[in-house]
Amino acid sequence: MTDKIINYISETPENTNPAVLHTLLGDLNKQSDWNQNDKTQPDYVKNRPFYTGDLVETEIVPQITVTFSEMAGMMGSTLLESFDAVEGQTYTISWDGTDYVCTCILYNGGQFFGNLGVFGFGDDTGEPFTFVHGEMWEVYTTESETEHVIGITGNVAPIAKIDKKYLPKFSEVLPEPFWEKYPKEKLIEICQEFNNGKVFIYSMANGGASLLLYAFYYDTVGFRFVFTDISEMTMVQGSPGNWTKSSFTYSWT
């Protein structure tokens, strides 16, 4: 998106259409969405140290044999495997080889899965069990068997961590006007580091600061730097001893 803005300004420096630029800036300034994993979208956040992936069916409690005993007129037990359930999310409960899709609900301050009719709290929904979360997950059933094989799966969003070598280096502050103060070799280094993910802040003499949006160098073309603050975008292009500078002031309405 930054490239589109830069190319548009550089190709039409005298006839920039505010309406076109406003549209381009609208995408550039779109609120970033940490959960956006499509890198082609304008709200995609680059260089995240981690991100939440798409939901994946995940084993939460492995298939285990649970021993039951009589509790309050029914058979009950405590799950040794603990997990954090999310209210409103569905889970698949495997009960002696039969799968039941249950939604975690909140009732009287506690989390429940399964058939509340077991306790007489609601309609009989057919599941032969009710899971109740207090300090631990407890499970109750009206069936008389002393052992049941139980497993739980659910859709979990995995946290994908990005290797540190792919993250941007710490930002560097550039003095005004850095393109005139630095030799060609340093300017080439800035372009290389910028394109490898390093963040550069342009410190202006008036006390303000801008973010470097674009840094380009090619032997036959020279340099092009674009930086912006909240009110103005500036482009500097050329080579040492032969620089041109143009600016565009934003009009926020």
C-alpha positions, 0 to 999 in steps of 0.5 A: 500500500505504501508503494502505491502511494509513493508511485502515485505522488511521484508520477503526478507531483503537480496534479495529485488528485486529493480524492485518489490519495484520500482513498489510498490513505484510507487503506494505509490508515486502516485500523490494524487487526492483530488477528488478520493473517492475510498479509495482502490485507491493509489491516495485516500487522507485520512483524508480529512476534507471535500470532493466533492461528486458525482454529484447529480441532485439538485433544484437550483431555486424552482418552482416559478411564475414569472411576466413578462412585456413588455421590448424592444419589448418582455416580460421580467422579473428579477429572484429574486432567484440568483445562480452561473452558470458554463459555459459549464454545463447543466441545466434543465429549467422547463417552464410552466411544460415543461423541457428544457435541456440547456447549459450555454454559454458565449456570449459577456462577459455574461452568457446565457441559452436557445434560443439566437435566441430570440435576433437574436444572433443565430439560433432558437433552439426552447426554448421559452425563453432566460436567461441572467446574468448581475447583476442578472438573467433576462429572456426574452420570445417572448410569450405574457403571463404575468406569467410563472412558472419557475424552474431550476435544475442542477447537483451539487457536494455536499461538504461532511464535516467530523466530527472533531472526525474522523480527525487526531489529531495534529502531534507529534515529536518523538526523535531519537531513540524514540524506545530506549528512551521511555518505553513500555507503551509509545510505545504502546500508539504511536501505538494506536494513530497512528492507530487512525489517529495521525501523527508522525514526527521522528526527527533525530539527523542529523537535518533531519525528517521522516514521520512515515508510520506504527506502530504495536504492538502485545504481541507475536510479539512485535513492528514494526515501519516504517518511511521514508524520500525522500531518505530512508525507515527504519524499526525498530522491536522488543521490549525494549532491543532487537531491530533490524533496517534495511534501504532501500535507494530509487533509483530515476531514 
